[in-house]
Amino acid sequence: GAVVSQHPSRVICKSGTSVKIECRSLDFQATTMFWYRQFPKQSLMLMATSNEGSKATYEQGVEKDKFLINHASLTLSTLTVTSAHPEDSSFYICSARTSGGPNEQFFGPGTRLTVL
Amino acid sequence: GQSLEQPSEVTAVEGAIVQINCTYQTSGFYGLSWYQQHDGGAPTFLSYNALDGLEETGRFSSFLSRSDSYGYLLLQELQMKDSASYFCAVRLSGGYQKVTFGTGTKLQVIP
């Protein structure tokens, strides 16, 4: 199946700093990528839909100025957590959608963010 | 909005069969998917139902009834490695076909 990578896999940062997470589709082009956040023992919550060449679409309650998304190319989307605080500590997972077929959304391995 | 409810935890014996239910309230979706997630890992796709009925993929089967707003995942011949969290998810209609996940069920397989 299609492969999606994320970098970094783990990051620890100080409160107030910004952190950038990259999501890449390695062997296919993805016009649409999705960013999820997962707190311990909870489900995945969709944060935003990242669209190549246009602005991201954010879910209700997600601050677009805090979670900056840039879909720079058909294989790369980045999520920047700006002025991170301890409550932003979470598991961030991206997925990319291919065209056609039922299993058309592939997930990256996730990024564990810890804000001290 | 959409909501997908699952039992929070299920325990089953190795070699047995277990069913994980998913009841949903949503409108306009293409199909119901099931994902497996081990601790610290990413979700991996298991099964998809676009139409009502049963879909079988090896030891895993999934069922959907749109009239009952209900689906389930059936795991047969349980193995210890099946211990994980399982999520149902709907692929919403609309241009982006966003995927919304259920509350998740933690399955523990015991010897």
Interface residues (C-beta under 8 A of the other chain):
Chain A: T32 F34 K41 Q42 S43 L44 M45 L46 T49 N51 T57 I93 S95 R97 P102 N103 Q105 F106 F107 G108 P109 G110 R112
Chain B: G31 S33 G40 G41 A42 P43 T44 F45 Y48 A50 F87 R91 Y96 Q97 K98 V99 T100 F101 G102 T103 G104 K106
